[in-house]
Amino acid sequence: MDKVIEDNLDYLVRFAFFRLGDREEAEDLVHDAILKFLDLNTKDIRVAGLRLYLFRIVYNLCQDSLRSRTKRALSLECLEIPDRTEDQILDSEEAERLNAILDSIPEREAEVIRMNIIDELSFVEISHILSIPCSTAKSRFKSGIDKIRKQYFFKNNSHGRL
């Protein structure tokens, strides 16, 4: 179990970061996920299944965090913005650009694209994490990519020619 955590720690933080847009929050969330994972009785799960189970925990915690963000009503005066390093700013800008593109399509398609392209998960792994058939993961990916291509094409082809 420790090997599964060690081998996937960087991937899990990256996975959470591209959903949350904040590296510290992603690291904290992954830490919480690992604690939950360690508390589970996982002796009946194969090693490959442990990895997917851990990703599923992180995914669920990210979803919870994003839902709670929308429920919070904080004024900007209450927020303290800590100094960030140049790498953190660049990482945040990259995440914002990618999320802006993915925000233009339905969330269920965006999540599959995020998992496949950014997190480098296979469609089988995605289907396990999201609890959907593999064929559904593939069709959501294709549909989302097609929508992004159409938006990009029409945005950059303002002359009206096809």
C-alpha positions in Angstrom: 0.0 0.0 0.0 2.9 2.4 0.8 4.4 1.7 -2.6 1.1 2.6 -4.3 1.1 5.9 -2.5 4.7 6.6 -3.1 4.5 5.7 -6.8 1.5 7.9 -7.4 2.0 10.9 -5.1 3.1 13.4 -7.7 0.4 12.2 -10.1 -2.2 12.7 -7.4 -1.1 16.2 -6.6 -1.1 17.1 -10.2 -4.5 15.5 -10.6 -5.9 17.6 -7.8 -4.1 20.8 -8.9 -5.7 20.8 -12.3 -9.1 20.6 -10.7 -8.6 23.1 -7.9 -6.0 25.5 -9.4 -4.1 25.8 -6.2 -1.1 23.7 -5.4 -1.2 24.0 -1.6 -4.9 23.1 -1.6 -4.1 20.2 -3.9 -1.3 18.9 -1.6 -3.5 19.2 1.5 -6.3 17.4 -0.3 -4.0 14.6 -1.4 -2.8 14.3 2.2 -6.4 13.9 3.4 -7.0 11.3 0.7 -4.0 9.3 1.8 -5.2 9.3 5.4 -8.6 8.1 4.3 -7.0 5.5 2.0 -4.8 4.2 4.9 -7.9 3.9 7.1 -9.6 1.6 4.6 -9.6 -2.2 4.7 -7.9 -2.8 1.3 -6.5 -6.3 1.7 -9.1 -7.7 -0.8 -8.2 -5.2 -3.5 -5.5 -5.9 -6.1 -2.6 -3.5 -6.4 -3.9 -2.0 -9.7 -7.2 -1.5 -8.0 -5.6 0.3 -5.1 -4.2 2.9 -7.4 -7.6 3.6 -9.0 -9.2 3.6 -5.6 -6.8 6.2 -4.4 -7.5 8.4 -7.5 -11.2 7.9 -6.8 -10.8 9.3 -3.3 -8.9 12.3 -4.5 -11.4 12.9 -7.3 -14.3 12.8 -4.7 -12.5 15.2 -2.4 -11.9 17.6 -5.3 -15.5 17.5 -6.2 -16.5 18.2 -2.5 -14.0 21.1 -2.4 -15.3 22.6 -5.6 -18.9 22.3 -4.4 -18.1 23.9 -1.0 -16.3 26.8 -2.9 -19.6 27.7 -4.6 -21.4 27.6 -1.3 -19.0 30.0 0.5 -19.9 33.6 0.5 -16.7 35.3 1.4 -16.0 38.9 0.6 -12.7 39.8 -1.0 -11.7 41.9 2.1 -11.6 38.7 4.2 -9.2 37.0 1.9 -5.5 37.2 2.4 -3.5 36.5 -0.7 -0.1 35.0 0.3 3.0 35.8 -1.7 3.5 33.2 -4.4 6.7 32.1 -6.2 7.1 32.5 -9.9 6.6 28.8 -10.5 3.3 28.8 -8.5 2.1 31.7 -10.6 3.0 30.0 -13.9 1.4 26.7 -12.7 -1.8 28.7 -11.8 -1.8 30.5 -15.1 -1.4 27.2 -17.0 -4.2 25.6 -15.0 -6.4 28.7 -15.6 -5.8 28.6 -19.3 -6.6 24.9 -19.5 -9.6 25.2 -17.3 -10.9 28.2 -19.3 -10.9 26.0 -22.5 -12.5 23.1 -20.6 -15.1 25.3 -19.0 -16.5 26.0 -22.5 -17.8 22.4 -22.7 -20.0 20.2 -20.4 -18.3 19.3 -17.1 -18.6 15.5 -17.7 -16.8 15.8 -21.0 -14.2 18.2 -19.6 -13.4 15.9 -16.7 -12.7 12.9 -19.0 -10.5 15.1 -21.2 -8.6 16.4 -18.1 -8.1 12.8 -16.8 -6.9 11.5 -20.2 -4.7 14.3 -21.4 -3.5 16.1 -18.3 -3.5 13.2 -15.8 -2.5 10.6 -18.5 -5.1 8.1 -17.3 -6.4 5.4 -19.7 -10.1 5.2 -20.5 -10.3 2.0 -18.4 -8.8 3.9 -15.4 -11.2 6.8 -16.0 -14.2 4.5 -16.2 -13.2 3.0 -12.8 -12.7 6.4 -11.2 -15.9 7.9 -12.5 -17.9 4.7 -12.2 -19.0 4.8 -15.9 -18.6 2.3 -18.7 -15.3 2.6 -20.7 -17.3 3.3 -23.9 -19.0 6.3 -22.2 -15.6 7.7 -21.2 -14.4 7.4 -24.8 -17.5 9.0 -26.2 -17.4 11.9 -23.7 -13.7 12.4 -24.6 -14.5 12.5 -28.4 -17.5 14.7 -28.0 -15.6 17.2 -25.8 -12.6 17.3 -28.2 -15.0 17.8 -31.1 -16.7 20.8 -29.3 -13.3 22.4 -28.5 -12.1 22.0 -32.1 -15.3 23.6 -33.4 -15.0 26.5 -31.0 -11.4 27.0 -31.8 -11.9 26.7 -35.6 -14.8 29.2 -35.6 -13.0 31.6 -33.3 -9.9 31.6 -35.6 -11.9 31.5 -38.8 -13.7 34.8 -38.5 -14.0 35.3 -42.2 -16.9 32.9 -42.3 -15.2 30.5 -44.7 -15.1 26.8 -43.9 
